Amino acid sequence: MTGQSPAELLEFARNYSCGHCDGDTVELTKSEGNAWSARFRHNDDCPIIAGAISSIPDKVRALPEGSQYREES
């Protein structure tokens, strides 16, 4: 989600939760090049941390309505 407007990134961060543990958004940062990004925390035993499953479905569910990355059904 780097490069998104702060408002869209903030909504994404508020919406994010891991479907496999108590993980959530812990940090929003802005790089020197003005790109925003979010960092997520997961429990130590979360299968996402082990690399057993992807975090992409959780991130897609967190996308703000109307996002250019979200396919509307």
Backbone as CSV, one residue per row, in Angstrom:
resi,resn,N_x,N_y,N_z,CA_x,CA_y,CA_z,C_x,C_y,C_z
1,MET,0.814,-1.197,0.000,0.000,0.000,0.000,0.854,1.256,0.000
2,THR,2.115,1.148,-0.308,2.918,2.363,-0.358,2.432,3.245,-1.493
3,GLY,2.568,4.534,-1.330,2.198,5.482,-2.360,0.741,5.919,-2.315
4,GLN,-0.069,5.337,-1.456,-1.468,5.716,-1.368,-1.599,7.043,-0.626
5,SER,-2.716,7.705,-0.854,-2.968,8.934,-0.116,-3.122,8.597,1.363
6,PRO,-2.736,9.499,2.244,-2.859,9.210,3.672,-4.275,8.810,4.092
7,ALA,-5.301,9.439,3.553,-6.669,9.109,3.956,-7.004,7.663,3.605
8,GLU,-6.631,7.220,2.409,-6.917,5.849,2.001,-6.077,4.861,2.822
9,LEU,-4.829,5.209,3.077,-3.976,4.336,3.884,-4.501,4.236,5.307
10,LEU,-4.944,5.333,5.877,-5.496,5.306,7.233,-6.732,4.414,7.305
11,GLU,-7.594,4.487,6.292,-8.780,3.629,6.276,-8.370,2.162,6.146
12,PHE,-7.394,1.880,5.281,-6.875,0.524,5.126,-6.329,0.009,6.457
13,ALA,-5.544,0.832,7.139,-4.962,0.435,8.425,-6.043,0.180,9.475
14,ARG,-7.072,1.010,9.502,-8.174,0.807,10.446,-8.922,-0.487,10.144
15,ASN,-9.061,-0.825,8.865,-9.819,-2.005,8.456,-9.058,-3.313,8.626
16,TYR,-7.723,-3.265,8.674,-6.930,-4.490,8.652,-7.011,-5.263,9.957
17,SER,-7.233,-6.553,9.831,-7.071,-7.480,10.951,-6.731,-8.834,10.350
18,CYS,-5.870,-9.544,11.016,-5.455,-10.868,10.550,-6.580,-11.848,10.828
19,GLY,-6.868,-12.707,9.868,-7.899,-13.720,10.037,-7.412,-14.949,10.778
20,HIS,-6.135,-14.960,11.196,-5.559,-16.149,11.803,-4.988,-15.903,13.200
21,CYS,-4.921,-14.651,13.611,-4.402,-14.327,14.945,-4.975,-12.977,15.364
22,ASP,-4.418,-12.397,16.394,-4.875,-11.088,16.876,-4.132,-9.938,16.211
23,GLY,-3.494,-10.203,15.080,-2.668,-9.203,14.410,-3.459,-8.003,13.930
24,ASP,-2.787,-6.864,13.928,-3.393,-5.626,13.460,-2.296,-4.678,13.002
25,THR,-2.680,-3.467,12.631,-1.728,-2.468,12.180,-1.036,-1.848,13.381
26,VAL,0.288,-1.760,13.326,1.012,-1.188,14.456,1.762,0.086,14.112
27,GLU,1.989,0.328,12.837,2.785,1.510,12.517,2.502,1.992,11.097
28,LEU,2.341,3.287,10.950,2.272,3.934,9.645,3.509,4.800,9.516
29,THR,4.198,4.698,8.399,5.418,5.480,8.213,5.409,6.154,6.850
30,LYS,6.187,7.215,6.757,6.342,7.947,5.508,7.836,8.010,5.192
31,SER,8.214,7.556,4.011,9.629,7.537,3.639,10.090,8.928,3.224
32,GLU,11.391,9.053,3.016,11.935,10.330,2.560,11.363,10.728,1.207
33,GLY,10.975,9.734,0.411,10.372,10.004,-0.895,8.874,10.238,-0.821
34,ASN,8.346,10.431,0.391,6.932,10.710,0.643,5.996,9.546,0.338
35,ALA,6.499,8.307,0.341,5.649,7.127,0.170,5.213,6.634,1.549
36,TRP,3.926,6.409,1.709,3.373,5.921,2.965,3.322,4.407,2.955
37,SER,3.507,3.788,4.115,3.357,2.341,4.232,2.850,1.989,5.628
38,ALA,2.270,0.793,5.730,1.752,0.295,7.001,2.500,-0.977,7.362
39,ARG,2.775,-1.151,8.654,3.427,-2.362,9.152,2.426,-3.078,10.052
40,PHE,2.359,-4.398,9.914,1.387,-5.194,10.643,2.068,-6.106,11.651
41,ARG,1.409,-6.304,12.775,1.891,-7.200,13.827,1.070,-8.479,13.773
42,HIS,1.737,-9.609,13.955,1.066,-10.905,14.041,1.582,-11.625,15.275
43,ASN,0.768,-12.518,15.828,1.217,-13.345,16.946,2.359,-14.234,16.466
44,ASP,3.229,-14.613,17.384,4.379,-15.445,17.028,3.984,-16.760,16.374
45,ASP,2.836,-17.318,16.743,2.408,-18.599,16.187,1.497,-18.463,14.966
46,CYS,1.357,-17.267,14.443,0.501,-17.027,13.277,1.113,-17.710,12.042
47,PRO,0.303,-18.421,11.260,0.835,-19.085,10.068,1.366,-18.108,9.018
48,ILE,0.963,-16.858,9.085,1.508,-15.858,8.157,2.975,-15.609,8.473
49,ILE,3.328,-15.529,9.760,4.719,-15.325,10.167,5.589,-16.490,9.702
50,ALA,5.053,-17.710,9.793,5.803,-18.900,9.392,5.908,-19.019,7.870
51,GLY,5.140,-18.209,7.148,5.150,-18.281,5.687,4.278,-19.399,5.143
52,ALA,3.449,-19.997,6.001,2.600,-21.109,5.581,1.420,-20.649,4.732
53,ILE,0.963,-19.432,4.958,-0.156,-18.875,4.186,0.138,-17.415,3.858
54,SER,-0.619,-16.886,2.936,-0.443,-15.502,2.490,-1.306,-14.546,3.307
55,SER,-0.827,-13.322,3.449,-1.613,-12.276,4.113,-2.462,-11.502,3.108
56,ILE,-2.338,-11.828,1.836,-3.051,-11.064,0.801,-4.564,-11.038,1.021
57,PRO,-5.239,-12.164,1.335,-6.696,-12.071,1.540,-7.099,-11.076,2.631
58,ASP,-6.347,-11.035,3.736,-6.652,-10.080,4.808,-6.466,-8.645,4.320
59,LYS,-5.441,-8.420,3.527,-5.174,-7.080,3.006,-6.228,-6.656,1.993
60,VAL,-6.681,-7.591,1.155,-7.734,-7.255,0.186,-9.020,-6.881,0.914
61,ARG,-9.368,-7.627,1.972,-10.576,-7.302,2.751,-10.474,-5.929,3.403
62,ALA,-9.254,-5.482,3.703,-9.054,-4.193,4.367,-9.085,-3.008,3.403
63,LEU,-9.010,-3.270,2.099,-8.995,-2.160,1.143,-10.245,-1.303,1.273
64,PRO,-10.089,-0.002,1.229,-11.250,0.886,1.308,-12.188,0.656,0.120
65,GLU,-13.461,0.816,0.363,-14.449,0.704,-0.695,-14.120,1.711,-1.801
66,GLY,-14.150,1.256,-3.029,-13.857,2.145,-4.144,-12.371,2.242,-4.476
67,SER,-11.519,1.531,-3.766,-10.092,1.554,-4.044,-9.822,1.046,-5.451
68,GLN,-8.838,1.609,-6.096,-8.496,1.166,-7.445,-7.988,-0.270,-7.441
69,TYR,-7.604,-0.788,-6.294,-7.085,-2.151,-6.183,-8.154,-3.162,-5.830
70,ARG,-9.351,-2.705,-5.553,-10.429,-3.600,-5.127,-11.399,-3.782,-6.278
71,GLU,-11.617,-5.036,-6.632,-12.574,-5.337,-7.693,-13.965,-5.343,-7.085
72,GLU,-14.798,-4.504,-7.585,-16.170,-4.434,-7.080,-16.998,-5.549,-7.707
73,SER,-17.843,-6.202,-6.892,-18.671,-7.271,-7.448,-20.062,-6.787,-7.727
